[in-house]
Amino acid sequence: MITATLDDFVGQGIETIEFFAKFAGMEVTSLGVMQPAETIVEKCSEQRPTLLGLTVLRTFAFEDLIYIGQNIPSSTLLIVGGGPCLQSEPEIATQANLHLVAKDVKDFIEFMLNFQPTKFS
């Protein structure tokens, strides 16, 4: 799994995702906070992770989110946390090819408990 934030310079949400992903036994590569969309796509193209986990907190990041979702490898599932703004605009999730919009850590934990990578390969 690769993780990053687009518009969150604090990074508490992405740290939570990384913690639970590691706890579930996933290998996590953190790109850090406030990463450019092009960097995220480049790293996903190079490393071909099963999952890309992002936090998106504000609507101004939607353009970058759509760019990422449309340009990462098709084998990489895009999941987003911290997305109240996405819950009110589901068409953005569709345009960005999101696999999951986790409204809270409980959603992410449930996803991780049920995740079967071979199902999506």
Secondary structure, DSSP 8 states (H G I E B T S, - for coil): -EEEESS-SS-HHHHHHHHHHHHTT---EE--SS--HHHHHHHHHHH--SEEEEE--SGGGHHHHHHHHHHS-TTSEEEEES-HHHHT-HHHHHHTTEEEEESSHHHHHHHHHH--HHHH-
